[in-house]
Amino acid sequence: MTQFCIQVINPNTSPEMTHTIASAARSVAAPGTTILASCPSQGVESIEGHFDEAIAAIGVLEQIKKGMAQGAQGHVIACFGDPGLLA
């Protein structure tokens, strides 16, 4: 069975929300898929609008860079507004 590693990024700084997101992702991941869940250590606690999305985008990009170094083959931004997606 092929192993895949998917990074799920919570763009806000809430470790509790990151844990919830990780649990949800693991519950639907295909067998053999590793879920790497992360969130930035700096940024916003909650994304409430465009200003917060702009601040969160930097943290998302930093997390993608870290995930790539850890072998992530795909990245999911776990946020309705997808901060950092266009970058």
N, C-alpha and C positions, 0 to 999 in steps of 0.2 A: 504494500500500500504506500502510495506517495505521501510524503510528509509536507505539509504546508504551514507556513507561519504568517498569520494575519495580525497586524497591529491595529488595535481599536483605541482611538485617541479621544479622551474626554478633554475638550479644549478649555474647560474651566479648571480651577485649582482645587476642586473638591475630591479628596481621596475616597470619601464615602460614595459619591456618585460614580467614581471610576470603578469601585468594587462592584456596584450594582450593574454597571454597563458590562463589565467583564463576565459576571455571572450569566447575564442574558446572552451574551455572545457565545459563551461556552455551551450553553444549553441548546443552541441551534447549529453549532459548527459540525461539519462532517467529521466522521471518525478519522483520526490521524492529523487533524488540524490543531496547531498550537495557536492559542489566542494570547497575544502580548498586549496587555492593557496598560495605558499610561496617561498621565496628565502632567501639565507643566507645573513647576514649583512656584512660578511667578506669573502674574496676570490678573484675571478677574475671577471672583468667586462664582459669579453667575452672569450669563450672557443675556442681556435684556434689550439690546438694540445694536445699531450699526457701530456706535462708538466702542462698545464692549467687544464686538466681533473683530474690529480692527486691532484692538489690543491683544486679543486671543490669538490672532493669526500668527504672530511671532512665536508663541509657545507651541502652536501646532507644527510649524515648520521645524522647530528645534526637536520636537518629539519624533517627527518623521526621520530626521537625520540620525537620531539615536536608534530608532527602530531598524533602519537600514543596516546600521553597524551590528545589530543583534540578529540579522538574518531575516527580517520581515520581508515577505514577498508581495504584500499588499497592505494598504492602509485604509482604514475607515474612520472618518471624522464623525463622532457620535454627537452631532448637534444639528438642529434644524437649519441653521443659517450657513453651515459648512465654512466656518472661518478659515481662511488660508487656502481654500480649494483652488482658486485661480492662480495662486503662486506656484 
